[in-house]
Amino acid sequence: MTRPFRQGHSDPTVQPVPASVVEQVDAADTTLSNPKWAVISIGANLGNRLETLQGAVDALEDTPGVRVKAVSPVYETEPWGVAPGSQPSYFNAVVVLKTTLPPASLLERAHAVEEAFHRVRDERWGPRTLDVDIVAYADVTSSDPHLTLPHPRAHERAFVLAPWHDVDPQAQLPGRGTVADLLSALTREGVAHREDLELRLPE
């Protein structure tokens, strides 16, 4: 099977992580001493959506101090917050990882991965080549407007909860309860599991 496009070691997304952070995580990377779990939501509705999501998974794995542990099934989702038919549908997935990066550095990496795929932030709810959001980081709760944890809208988004539940049926969203209970309270209309598509764990 042909492996999808992968960002190589010249991947510019490694640059925004400060050198001091890279040195710290490189020292811990062989054992990932005392890692924290994190859940990342990825989505794309422009270009080759599946290829982009696989590239995002690979770029996360290529990050010092990050190990991708699980990748969810792919869901196709109607765009959020816009008129029906005004944008292409999204492909969405969830990535569960362990990391020695603190939340702020993981957020820097998420933004850098978006930028590598030419994400433009000029329109709320606008189409985008790639969205990379931190859904939850261990049991951390934070109201910091730069990085609110858990994600302030995750509990009302079936396109986040459904793939997360697929990879971890016992998962809990800190401060909100079990993912299973949250998902059962939502409609899945416009959120469809694409059984014909698959993302693979990095080798």
trRosetta pair geometry for C-beta under 8 A, 3 or more apart (Angstrom, degrees):
i j d omega theta_ij theta_ji phi_ij phi_ji
3 6 6.8 -17 139 -24 113 118
4 50 7.2 -130 -108 126 150 88
4 51 5.0 -169 -165 -125 120 72
4 54 4.2 67 76 90 148 155
4 55 7.1 -110 127 -50 114 74
5 51 5.3 47 30 -172 108 111
5 54 7.3 121 60 87 65 112
5 55 5.8 -14 99 -75 93 112
6 54 7.5 -76 -85 132 74 98
6 55 6.3 179 -119 -113 38 70
6 58 4.6 -105 -139 156 96 170
7 11 3.9 67 157 -101 114 120
7 13 6.9 13 166 16 161 119
7 55 5.6 90 -25 -164 93 96
7 58 6.1 162 33 101 83 112
7 59 5.0 35 39 -82 140 96
7 62 6.9 -118 86 17 104 158
7 116 6.4 15 -107 159 146 146
8 11 6.0 176 71 -41 42 83
9 62 7.6 -160 -101 -158 58 130
11 14 5.8 93 90 -16 92 95
11 59 6.2 178 -168 -121 152 96
11 62 6.4 81 35 110 155 155
11 116 6.5 6 -169 -133 89 149
12 15 5.6 -28 -176 2 66 120
12 112 7.8 -142 116 -176 71 100
12 115 8.0 -86 101 107 110 104
12 116 5.9 168 63 -105 89 96
13 16 7.1 -43 -167 19 50 101
13 59 5.6 31 61 -166 154 127
13 109 7.2 75 160 -157 105 66
13 112 4.0 125 -156 140 81 102
13 113 5.1 55 -146 -82 152 50
13 115 7.0 151 -103 65 87 90
13 116 4.3 -53 -56 -45 109 135
14 17 6.3 -56 -173 26 53 111
14 22 7.8 65 179 -101 97 132
14 62 7.4 -86 -72 128 108 108
14 63 7.4 179 -108 -111 80 64
14 112 7.6 144 -46 147 13 148
15 112 7.2 178 57 -144 69 134
16 108 5.3 -155 128 170 111 103
16 109 7.4 178 80 -88 105 42
16 111 7.2 -80 105 86 164 98
16 112 4.3 -160 34 -83 128 125
16 115 7.9 91 -26 39 142 142
17 21 5.4 -111 174 82 90 125
17 22 5.5 108 118 -60 113 94
17 63 7.3 134 -50 -149 155 98
17 64 7.6 174 119 44 159 101
17 105 6.3 62 -136 -166 93 99
17 108 6.0 135 -92 109 62 125
17 109 5.9 20 -71 -77 111 90
17 112 7.2 -78 -35 -8 79 161
18 21 4.6 91 65 5 86 103
18 22 7.1 -153 97 -7 45 85
18 105 7.6 -92 26 -116 93 106
18 108 8.0 5 -13 128 80 171
19 22 5.5 -53 -148 36 36 114
19 23 6.3 38 154 -21 68 103
20 23 5.7 -51 -150 34 32 112
20 24 6.5 32 152 -19 63 105
21 24 5.7 -55 -150 35 34 111
21 25 6.3 19 159 -8 68 108
21 101 7.0 48 180 -127 118 89
21 105 5.0 171 -154 -124 151 142
22 25 6.2 -63 -144 44 28 100
22 26 5.9 34 157 -26 66 109
22 64 5.5 86 -145 51 72 148
23 26 5.8 -52 -142 33 26 114
23 27 6.6 30 157 -23 60 104
24 27 6.0 -58 -160 29 29 111
24 28 6.9 4 153 0 63 110
24 65 7.8 22 99 -74 78 141
24 100 7.7 -149 128 130 92 118
25 28 5.7 -66 -147 49 40 101
25 29 5.7 63 150 -61 72 96
25 64 4.5 127 104 130 117 99
25 65 2.9 -60 -163 -53 131 127
25 100 5.1 157 -125 84 88 113
25 101 6.1 -6 -87 -71 140 75
26 29 5.3 -34 -139 -2 31 124
26 64 5.2 -33 -71 -162 71 142
26 65 7.6 -71 -48 -44 38 91
28 31 6.8 -83 -176 60 60 79
28 32 6.4 71 144 -118 92 26
28 33 4.8 -104 -151 31 101 97
28 65 6.5 48 76 -108 105 93
28 100 4.7 163 101 -148 140 174
29 32 6.6 17 -146 -68 35 66
29 64 5.5 -76 -80 -163 141 82
29 65 5.6 -93 -90 -69 91 52
29 100 7.3 -127 -82 26 57 136
32 35 4.2 -3 162 -50 106 126
32 65 7.3 127 -115 -148 83 51
32 67 6.0 -62 -72 -5 154 128
32 98 5.9 71 169 122 148 117
32 99 7.7 -93 -148 -129 113 15
32 100 5.8 -155 -148 -38 67 108
33 100 6.9 50 59 -100 63 132
34 100 7.2 84 81 -113 72 93
35 67 7.4 -31 -137 29 165 109
35 98 4.0 61 135 168 141 104
35 99 5.9 131 -159 55 100 17
35 100 5.4 -76 -105 -61 75 70
36 98 6.9 160 77 -154 29 65
36 99 6.0 -35 62 65 79 73
36 100 7.5 125 14 -98 80 31
36 137 6.3 39 136 179 131 81
36 138 4.3 -64 -163 -52 111 118
37 69 7.7 -48 -128 21 97 146
37 96 6.7 -8 -169 -174 105 92
37 97 7.2 156 -153 86 58 40
37 98 5.6 -40 -95 -97 60 69
37 99 7.9 112 -121 18 17 76
37 137 7.9 173 95 -155 49 41
37 138 5.9 119 52 -84 69 61
38 96 7.6 166 85 -154 44 50
38 97 5.5 -18 62 66 89 88
38 98 7.6 143 16 -107 77 22
38 99 5.6 -13 8 18 124 121
38 103 8.0 157 -106 -106 131 74
38 106 6.3 -133 -130 -165 175 163
38 134 6.3 -47 -174 -144 118 98
38 136 6.7 -175 -150 94 55 56
38 137 4.7 -4 -110 -111 97 69
38 138 7.2 -35 -74 -26 67 62
39 94 6.1 -9 -172 -173 97 111
39 95 7.4 154 -159 80 48 49
39 96 5.6 -19 -104 -103 74 71
39 97 7.9 164 -89 23 28 70
39 134 7.5 107 78 -167 55 56
39 135 4.3 -52 101 63 103 113
39 136 4.7 30 35 45 110 89
39 137 7.9 -136 26 -66 65 42
39 164 6.1 36 -163 -121 140 119
39 171 7.6 74 -77 -154 149 141
40 60 6.8 -166 49 -112 166 154
40 94 6.9 150 79 -160 49 59
40 95 4.4 -16 63 61 104 99
40 96 7.8 -173 23 -77 75 25
40 97 6.6 16 -1 7 114 114
40 110 6.9 -165 -136 -105 119 117
40 132 6.3 -9 -176 -168 114 83
40 133 6.9 153 -160 78 62 44
40 134 6.1 -39 -103 -103 72 50
40 135 6.6 -177 -102 4 15 91
41 92 6.9 -12 -173 -165 94 101
41 93 7.7 164 -154 88 54 39
41 94 5.6 -30 -100 -103 62 75
41 95 7.9 -169 -76 21 17 75
41 131 7.3 -20 114 117 91 103
41 132 7.6 161 83 -153 54 35
41 133 4.6 -11 58 61 100 99
41 135 5.1 92 -24 -52 101 112
41 151 7.4 -32 9 -19 128 166
41 154 7.5 -172 -32 -113 141 102
41 159 7.9 90 -159 118 126 85
41 160 4.9 -43 -100 -117 140 99
42 53 5.4 130 123 -135 127 86
42 56 4.9 155 -139 105 145 152
42 57 7.3 -113 7 -57 166 75
42 92 7.1 159 88 -151 51 53
42 93 5.4 -12 62 63 96 83
42 94 7.5 168 19 -95 76 25
42 95 6.3 43 -10 -11 116 110
42 130 7.0 -26 -163 -162 91 88
42 131 6.6 155 -155 83 41 66
42 132 5.5 -1 -105 -103 80 69
42 133 7.9 -175 -74 24 38 68
43 53 7.8 4 -110 -93 17 108
43 77 7.3 -48 -136 46 125 131
43 90 4.8 1 -173 -174 110 128
43 91 6.8 171 -148 84 60 47
43 92 4.4 -11 -100 -101 97 80
43 93 7.7 167 -77 21 57 57
43 128 7.9 71 101 75 90 106
43 130 7.5 144 81 -155 45 43
43 131 4.3 -4 57 51 92 114
43 159 7.2 49 -93 142 132 130
44 47 7.1 -60 170 60 123 92
44 49 4.3 173 96 -139 108 78
44 52 4.4 113 -95 88 170 137
44 53 5.8 -137 9 -53 122 85
44 90 6.6 141 71 -151 29 77
44 91 5.7 -10 58 53 82 92
44 117 7.7 -72 -107 148 125 149
44 128 7.1 -104 -129 102 55 72
44 129 5.9 -8 -141 169 102 39
44 130 5.1 -17 -90 -92 101 57
44 131 7.0 -168 -69 14 50 75
45 49 6.5 17 -102 -101 26 125
45 79 6.4 17 -88 -82 172 102
45 87 6.1 49 135 152 145 110
45 88 4.7 166 173 86 94 93
45 89 6.2 -151 -129 109 108 23
45 90 4.3 -63 -67 -89 105 64
45 91 7.4 163 -82 11 57 63
45 127 5.3 -109 88 -146 110 89
45 128 6.8 67 39 51 87 54
46 49 7.5 124 56 -79 24 85
46 88 6.7 136 -82 45 51 133
46 127 5.3 100 -52 155 111 113
46 128 6.5 -134 8 118 117 16
46 129 4.7 -69 70 -87 111 59
47 51 7.7 -89 134 63 100 108
47 52 6.0 95 91 -47 117 131
47 129 5.5 26 14 -130 127 95
48 51 3.8 15 121 30 119 122
48 52 6.1 149 88 -23 68 87
49 52 5.7 -57 -148 35 29 112
49 53 6.5 26 157 -17 65 105
49 90 7.4 165 -146 -163 140 43
49 91 4.1 129 146 13 127 125
50 53 5.8 -54 -149 36 32 109
50 54 6.4 30 154 -16 65 105
50 74 6.9 -13 -111 -118 93 160
50 91 6.0 -102 -72 172 61 176
50 197 5.7 -132 -106 -153 130 122
50 199 7.5 -155 -161 -76 82 82
51 54 5.8 -56 -149 38 31 109
51 55 6.3 34 151 -21 64 107
52 55 5.5 -54 -149 36 31 114
52 56 6.5 34 152 -22 65 102
52 117 5.6 91 -148 -147 105 144
52 129 6.1 -151 -133 169 152 82
52 130 5.4 -146 168 -78 122 105
53 56 5.6 -50 -150 32 35 113
53 57 6.6 37 152 -19 65 101
53 74 7.1 123 91 -111 166 111
53 91 5.9 -99 -33 110 140 119
53 93 5.7 93 -169 21 137 126
53 130 7.8 170 -79 -121 53 97
53 199 5.9 -85 123 -93 113 130
54 57 5.6 -50 -151 34 36 113
54 58 6.4 33 152 -16 66 107
54 199 5.6 -168 -89 -133 77 87
54 200 7.1 28 -131 35 109 78
55 58 5.7 -57 -147 40 32 110
55 59 6.1 33 155 -21 67 107
55 117 6.7 133 97 -81 134 120
56 59 5.7 -53 -143 36 31 111
56 60 6.5 34 155 -20 63 102
56 95 7.9 -142 120 -30 100 146
56 113 5.5 90 -135 164 80 130
56 117 7.1 -42 -70 -26 94 146
56 130 6.0 165 -71 -153 129 131
56 132 6.0 -169 -156 -85 130 116
57 60 5.9 -56 -154 33 29 111
57 61 6.6 26 151 -15 64 107
57 68 6.2 71 -172 -122 85 162
57 71 5.7 15 -127 -105 141 135
57 93 7.9 -28 -64 97 116 139
57 95 5.9 178 -113 -97 85 134
57 199 5.8 136 -29 178 156 124
57 200 7.8 154 104 72 152 47
57 201 7.7 -121 164 -123 131 33
57 202 6.4 -175 134 -44 94 95
58 61 5.6 -55 -150 38 34 111
58 62 6.3 34 152 -21 67 108
58 202 5.2 127 -114 -94 66 116
59 62 5.5 -54 -146 36 33 114
59 63 7.1 51 150 -40 60 93
59 113 4.7 143 109 -121 142 109
59 116 6.6 169 -118 60 157 154
60 63 5.7 -41 -164 4 37 119
60 66 5.7 -109 169 140 73 146
60 68 5.8 93 103 -68 111 112
60 95 6.2 100 65 140 167 161
60 97 6.4 -120 156 -71 125 154
60 109 7.3 101 -117 142 67 123
60 113 6.7 -5 -60 -82 74 155
61 66 6.7 -137 -118 109 25 102
61 67 7.1 39 -133 -138 73 37
61 68 4.6 -58 -81 -1 95 117
61 202 3.8 -136 51 20 174 156
62 202 7.8 -159 -43 -140 72 165
63 66 4.0 33 79 23 107 130
63 99 8.0 -6 102 -123 123 114
63 101 7.4 -30 144 -36 125 143
63 109 5.3 42 -121 -151 146 146
65 99 5.7 60 140 -162 85 76
65 100 4.2 -102 -154 55 104 93
65 101 4.8 118 117 -44 132 83
66 97 5.6 0 -168 172 91 140
66 98 7.6 155 -154 83 46 47
66 99 4.7 -6 -104 -105 70 99
66 101 6.5 -12 -63 -2 91 121
66 106 7.7 123 -88 -116 119 94
66 109 7.4 -177 -41 140 148 168
67 97 6.2 159 81 -162 44 85
67 98 5.0 -8 59 59 99 91
67 99 7.3 -173 24 -75 63 55
68 71 6.7 19 170 -54 122 95
68 95 5.9 -55 -136 -171 105 111
68 96 7.7 104 -163 78 62 48
68 97 5.0 -48 -104 -99 47 98
68 201 6.2 -180 110 -145 115 82
68 202 5.9 97 45 17 134 105
69 96 5.1 -60 68 106 100 91
69 97 5.8 157 6 -114 86 34
69 98 5.8 69 -39 -12 124 92
70 95 7.3 163 87 -158 56 46
70 96 4.2 13 52 47 100 112
70 167 4.5 137 143 -170 134 130
70 168 7.2 134 75 -44 161 95
70 201 7.5 -50 -120 -87 26 114
71 93 6.4 15 -177 162 84 131
71 94 7.8 166 -154 87 44 49
71 95 5.6 -11 -107 -108 72 75
71 96 7.8 -144 -66 24 33 72
71 167 7.4 -171 92 -94 12 144
71 199 4.7 -110 151 104 136 113
71 200 7.1 84 56 137 149 7
71 201 5.7 -171 4 -75 115 66
72 75 8.0 -18 124 -16 120 97
72 93 4.9 177 66 -164 95 80
72 94 4.2 51 -6 48 137 82
72 95 7.4 -113 3 -64 86 37
72 96 8.0 94 -43 -14 88 92
72 163 3.5 95 142 177 155 101
72 164 6.7 -65 -76 -68 146 31
72 166 5.1 102 -149 70 99 118
72 167 4.7 -100 -88 -30 80 118
72 199 7.7 37 67 48 47 123
73 93 7.1 -152 98 -120 28 95
73 163 6.0 -144 60 -124 69 90
73 166 5.4 -73 16 146 103 166
73 193 5.8 17 126 -151 139 99
73 194 7.3 174 163 58 97 64
73 195 7.4 -20 -158 -98 131 51
73 197 7.9 108 -174 84 74 81
73 198 7.5 -52 -129 -112 65 63
74 91 5.5 -17 -169 -167 112 102
74 92 7.2 137 -161 68 59 41
74 93 5.3 -45 -102 -71 60 109
74 163 7.8 18 -107 -104 15 131
74 193 7.7 113 83 -159 50 55
74 194 4.7 -40 96 58 99 113
74 197 4.2 -51 54 100 145 119
74 198 6.9 -133 -5 -86 112 21
74 199 6.2 122 -58 -19 100 98
75 91 7.3 144 75 -159 44 51
75 92 4.8 -28 66 64 97 94
75 93 7.0 158 17 -76 78 54
75 159 5.7 -167 99 -140 138 78
75 162 6.1 89 -78 88 153 126
75 163 5.6 -124 -13 -53 118 110
75 191 5.7 3 175 -174 131 81
75 192 6.4 149 -161 75 76 37
75 193 5.7 -45 -103 -95 78 46
75 194 6.5 163 -118 1 20 87
76 89 5.3 38 -180 140 94 134
76 90 7.0 159 -156 82 48 51
76 91 6.0 -29 -97 -98 65 61
76 92 7.7 161 -94 17 16 81
76 191 7.8 165 82 -152 45 37
76 192 5.0 -19 60 64 91 95
76 194 5.1 84 -22 -52 101 116
77 80 7.7 -5 145 -43 120 87
77 89 6.3 159 72 -173 37 90
77 90 4.5 -23 63 63 95 104
77 91 7.7 148 17 -102 84 13
77 92 5.1 21 -2 -4 131 125
77 159 4.2 17 -96 -102 153 138
77 190 6.3 60 -158 142 59 83
77 191 5.1 8 -108 -109 89 71
77 192 7.6 -176 -74 24 47 65
78 84 6.8 -21 -166 -121 132 80
78 89 5.9 -54 -95 -118 42 92
78 90 7.7 -9 80 19 4 89
78 190 3.7 -60 16 -164 119 117
78 191 7.7 -91 18 -59 78 55
79 82 4.9 -14 113 43 123 116
79 86 7.3 -91 58 68 142 85
79 87 4.4 45 -30 68 157 126
79 88 7.7 94 -46 77 116 38
79 89 6.9 -137 -34 -119 74 40
79 90 6.3 118 -85 -26 62 103
79 125 7.1 100 163 -178 109 88
79 127 7.4 -64 -107 -89 142 73
80 125 6.5 -123 93 -130 73 96
80 157 7.4 -28 -95 -121 147 106
80 159 7.8 -123 -54 22 117 138
81 124 7.7 -64 124 140 149 89
81 125 4.0 -112 94 -113 122 138
82 86 5.1 -119 150 67 114 127
82 87 5.7 53 90 0 153 119
82 125 5.2 162 -52 152 98 121
83 86 4.3 81 70 -25 90 130
87 127 4.8 -180 -145 -74 120 104
88 127 6.7 68 35 -127 87 129
90 159 7.1 49 86 -164 130 155
91 194 7.3 -43 -127 12 95 150
91 197 7.2 -95 -139 136 127 165
92 159 4.5 62 62 174 170 108
92 160 7.4 -90 171 -72 135 49
92 163 6.5 -154 121 -12 92 142
92 191 8.0 -40 45 -141 135 95
93 163 5.5 -166 -145 -167 45 162
93 199 5.7 42 -136 2 171 149
94 135 7.1 -18 -134 -4 109 151
94 160 6.6 96 -79 -158 116 59
94 163 4.2 160 4 109 103 111
94 164 4.6 -171 -137 -73 179 70
94 166 7.9 147 42 48 118 98
94 167 6.4 -143 86 19 111 132
96 164 7.9 112 -63 -135 104 76
96 167 5.8 -167 -9 124 127 139
96 168 6.4 102 -75 -29 155 128
99 106 6.0 83 128 -90 164 123
101 105 4.3 -127 -170 91 104 115
101 106 4.6 135 107 -60 126 82
101 109 6.9 -19 -171 -6 172 137
102 105 5.2 86 56 14 74 103
102 106 7.1 -141 96 -7 35 91
103 106 5.6 -59 -146 37 32 112
103 107 6.3 35 156 -22 67 104
103 134 6.9 121 -154 166 90 168
103 137 4.9 152 -96 80 105 177
103 140 6.4 -126 -55 96 140 165
103 142 7.5 165 94 12 168 152
103 147 5.8 157 144 135 116 150
103 149 6.5 -71 -139 -52 152 147
104 107 5.6 -51 -151 33 32 114
104 108 6.7 38 149 -21 63 100
104 146 7.7 22 -118 119 94 126
104 147 6.4 -155 -95 5 63 153
105 108 5.4 -44 -150 30 39 116
105 109 6.6 40 150 -18 65 101
106 109 5.6 -52 -152 36 35 113
106 110 6.4 41 148 -23 66 102
106 134 6.2 90 117 -88 116 134
106 137 7.0 156 56 -104 154 130
107 110 5.4 -49 -147 32 35 115
107 111 6.5 33 155 -15 65 103
107 134 6.0 -71 -86 -11 80 135
107 146 7.7 107 132 145 166 90
107 147 5.1 -101 -68 -95 155 132
108 111 6.0 -58 -152 39 30 108
108 112 6.2 30 151 -21 65 109
109 112 5.5 -55 -146 36 33 114
109 113 6.4 36 155 -21 66 101
110 113 5.9 -52 -151 32 30 110
110 114 6.7 33 149 -19 62 104
110 132 4.1 -162 -165 117 88 115
110 133 7.0 103 -179 -90 146 16
110 134 6.2 -119 -44 -40 159 89
111 114 5.5 -51 -152 34 36 115
111 115 6.4 35 152 -19 67 105
111 132 7.4 -148 -63 69 29 113
112 115 5.6 -52 -147 36 34 111
112 116 6.5 41 152 -26 64 101
113 116 5.6 -49 -152 27 33 116
113 117 7.0 12 155 0 62 105
113 130 7.1 -105 129 134 85 143
113 132 5.2 54 78 -23 119 165
114 117 6.3 -77 -161 48 31 96
114 119 3.7 -28 167 10 95 151
114 128 7.9 -18 -157 169 108 127
114 130 5.2 -165 -127 96 64 103
114 131 7.0 23 -110 -118 116 23
114 132 5.2 -138 -56 19 95 106
115 118 7.3 44 -172 -81 39 20
115 119 5.9 -77 -77 42 38 95
117 129 4.8 -157 141 120 99 121
117 130 4.1 60 82 0 142 137
118 129 5.3 51 74 23 85 156
119 128 5.5 29 -136 -169 85 112
119 129 5.7 -129 -80 53 59 92
119 130 5.3 -89 -68 61 109 81
119 131 7.4 126 -122 -78 133 44
120 126 7.8 -57 92 103 92 138
120 128 7.0 -157 48 -120 64 86
122 126 6.8 -9 74 22 66 166
123 126 3.1 84 86 -50 109 135
128 131 5.6 91 87 -53 136 86
133 151 5.8 56 156 -103 120 142
134 137 6.0 1 176 -47 125 104
134 147 6.9 16 55 -156 136 107
134 149 7.0 -37 120 -99 117 97
134 151 6.6 169 95 -61 56 100
135 150 6.1 5 157 -167 56 102
135 151 4.8 -60 -131 1 47 124
135 154 4.9 106 -151 -109 92 144
135 160 5.9 158 -111 -169 134 127
135 164 7.1 -127 117 -82 167 142
135 173 7.7 -79 157 -121 101 101
136 140 7.8 154 -174 52 66 80
136 149 6.7 106 -134 -163 46 91
136 150 4.2 -20 -94 -114 82 110
136 151 7.2 -87 -52 0 59 83
136 154 7.2 -118 -44 67 90 175
136 173 6.1 -145 -70 -135 139 65
136 174 6.0 142 -143 6 118 100
137 140 4.8 -16 87 39 94 124
137 149 5.5 -50 30 -140 101 143
137 150 7.8 174 15 -100 63 66
139 174 5.1 141 -152 -104 57 131
140 149 4.9 9 108 117 97 146
140 174 7.1 153 61 43 33 172
141 149 5.9 -154 -129 101 28 83
141 150 7.1 -41 -108 -11 70 65
141 174 5.5 -145 -65 130 94 126
141 175 5.4 90 -100 -41 134 134
142 147 6.5 23 94 102 135 80
142 148 6.2 -156 95 -139 77 38
142 149 4.4 44 33 37 94 96
143 148 6.1 10 -139 -123 33 92
144 147 5.4 11 89 57 115 65
144 148 6.4 -164 66 -78 56 52
144 149 7.9 17 38 6 96 87
145 148 6.7 3 -117 -51 28 99
148 151 6.8 90 92 -131 90 31
148 152 4.9 9 111 -42 144 103
149 174 7.5 22 148 62 85 133
150 154 5.6 -71 142 32 114 141
150 155 7.9 100 95 -40 127 92
150 173 5.5 -109 47 -171 172 89
150 174 5.3 150 -31 49 112 92
150 175 6.8 -164 14 40 104 109
150 176 7.1 -75 48 -3 137 122
151 154 4.0 98 72 -37 106 108
151 160 7.6 -121 70 -150 144 166
153 156 5.6 -66 -170 48 71 101
153 157 5.9 68 135 -31 89 114
154 157 5.8 -72 -145 35 33 111
154 160 5.1 -104 -146 112 78 156
154 161 7.2 124 166 -59 78 84
154 173 6.1 -175 106 -137 123 137
154 176 7.8 -161 85 10 98 165
155 161 7.6 62 -138 -67 31 126
155 173 5.9 173 -84 109 89 161
155 176 4.6 -141 -94 -152 132 153
155 182 5.1 -107 -153 -149 78 136
156 186 6.8 150 -155 -98 48 125
157 160 4.2 55 97 13 113 108
157 161 6.4 149 87 -9 61 90
157 186 7.9 -7 90 -137 4 163
158 161 5.6 -63 -131 49 37 103
158 162 5.2 38 172 -27 76 110
158 183 6.5 97 -124 -139 77 80
158 186 4.7 -168 -68 122 101 137
158 187 7.0 -91 -40 88 149 44
158 188 5.1 -174 -179 -108 154 62
158 191 4.6 -153 107 10 117 168
159 162 6.6 -29 -114 30 22 109
159 163 7.4 14 176 -1 48 106
159 191 5.0 -145 -75 -122 77 119
160 163 7.1 -76 -162 43 23 95
160 164 6.1 17 155 -15 64 120
161 164 5.6 -64 -143 43 30 113
161 165 5.9 33 160 -23 68 108
161 173 8.0 -53 -105 -47 98 133
161 179 5.3 176 -152 -166 89 93
161 182 5.6 -135 -124 101 147 109
161 183 4.3 -174 137 -82 128 96
161 186 6.9 121 50 29 145 146
162 165 5.9 -54 -147 35 26 110
162 166 6.7 34 152 -26 60 102
162 183 6.1 128 -76 -137 60 129
162 188 6.5 88 -79 -121 139 112
162 191 6.0 149 4 146 152 132
162 193 7.4 -130 151 -69 129 93
163 166 5.3 -46 -151 26 39 119
163 167 6.9 21 159 -6 67 102
164 167 6.4 -67 -155 43 32 96
164 168 6.4 -40 170 47 69 96
164 171 5.7 -94 153 67 103 164
164 179 5.4 -122 106 -148 115 154
165 168 7.1 -92 -131 71 23 56
165 169 5.8 50 -174 -110 72 53
165 171 6.7 -129 -96 37 50 116
165 179 4.9 -165 -78 125 87 120
165 180 6.0 116 -128 -82 122 64
165 183 5.5 -35 -41 -26 149 160
166 169 7.8 20 -121 -67 10 75
168 171 4.0 81 110 -49 113 108
168 179 7.4 82 93 30 90 149
169 179 8.0 -142 -158 72 29 112
169 180 6.5 42 -174 -68 71 118
170 178 7.5 -72 -168 -140 41 110
171 178 7.1 119 88 -159 50 67
171 179 4.3 20 84 -1 101 132
171 180 7.9 135 55 -25 73 77
172 176 7.8 165 176 68 72 75
172 177 6.6 -105 -148 155 89 23
172 178 5.3 -56 -102 -100 75 51
172 179 6.7 -137 -97 -20 22 78
173 176 4.1 -19 95 56 110 120
173 177 6.7 7 52 59 88 45
173 178 7.7 99 13 -172 76 8
173 179 5.9 107 -29 -77 95 75
173 182 6.3 12 16 -19 134 157
176 182 6.1 31 142 -79 117 134
177 181 5.2 -59 135 69 125 131
177 182 6.1 151 80 -49 100 94
178 181 4.5 89 65 8 94 100
178 182 6.8 -163 93 -5 49 86
179 182 5.7 -58 -146 41 34 111
179 183 5.9 34 157 -22 68 109
180 183 5.9 -59 -147 37 25 109
180 184 6.4 27 156 -24 62 107
181 184 5.7 -53 -146 31 31 112
181 185 6.9 28 156 -19 62 105
182 185 6.1 -63 -161 32 32 109
182 186 7.1 19 150 -15 64 112
183 186 5.9 -67 -155 35 38 108
188 191 4.8 -100 -167 63 71 107
194 197 4.2 16 120 24 120 112
